[in-house]
Amino acid sequence: MFIATDCFDAGFWDRVHGGSTHLPIALALTSALLDGVGSIAPSGKSQILNGTKGEMPAFGKKLTQDDVATLVVFIRSLSGK
């Protein structure tokens, strides 16, 4: 039989404190860090040429250098950077 006092004893808040307090803080800081890294990352030319496994195919053998440069300019115009 479930008795609430077995789970919610004096140490309950000590056990949940890490997940309920520190995890959201760590996630927010990690998100801010990754956003900053993303804003200073290269133009994306290497990602277009080499692709990303499981996400985007490599277009290096299919596009000319001019096509890649045009695509990078187009992508930058969409993001407003």
C-alpha positions in Angstrom: 0.0 0.0 0.0 1.3 3.5 -0.9 1.8 5.8 2.0 2.7 9.4 1.2 4.9 9.8 4.2 7.2 7.1 2.9 8.1 9.2 -0.2 7.7 12.7 1.2 9.9 12.4 4.2 12.3 15.0 5.5 14.9 14.2 2.8 12.4 14.6 -0.1 13.3 18.2 -0.9 17.0 17.4 -0.7 16.5 14.8 -3.4 14.5 16.9 -5.8 16.4 20.1 -5.3 19.0 19.3 -7.9 16.6 18.5 -10.7 14.1 21.2 -9.9 16.6 24.0 -9.3 20.0 23.4 -10.9 18.9 21.6 -14.1 16.9 24.6 -15.5 19.7 26.9 -14.7 22.2 24.7 -16.4 20.0 24.4 -19.5 19.6 28.1 -19.7 23.3 28.7 -19.5 24.0 26.0 -22.1 21.4 27.5 -24.4 23.0 30.9 -24.2 26.5 29.5 -24.8 25.4 27.6 -27.9 23.5 30.6 -29.3 26.7 32.6 -28.9 28.8 29.9 -30.6 26.2 29.7 -33.4 26.4 33.4 -34.1 30.2 33.4 -34.6 30.3 30.0 -36.5 31.6 30.0 -40.1 29.3 31.0 -42.9 28.0 27.5 -43.4 30.0 26.9 -46.6 31.7 23.8 -45.1 28.3 22.4 -44.0 26.9 22.9 -47.5 29.9 21.2 -49.1 30.3 18.4 -46.6 26.8 18.0 -45.2 25.8 16.8 -41.8 25.3 13.1 -41.2 21.6 12.3 -40.7 20.5 15.9 -41.3 21.7 17.4 -44.6 23.3 15.8 -47.6 26.7 16.9 -48.9 26.4 19.1 -52.0 30.2 19.5 -52.6 30.2 17.2 -55.7 26.9 18.5 -57.1 27.4 22.3 -56.9 30.0 24.7 -58.3 31.8 27.2 -56.0 29.7 30.0 -57.4 26.5 28.0 -56.6 27.7 27.5 -53.0 28.6 31.2 -52.6 25.2 32.2 -53.9 23.5 29.7 -51.6 25.4 31.1 -48.6 24.4 34.7 -49.5 20.7 33.5 -49.8 20.8 31.8 -46.4 22.3 34.8 -44.7 19.6 37.0 -46.2 17.0 34.8 -44.6 18.5 35.1 -41.2 19.0 38.8 -41.4 22.7 38.6 -40.6 
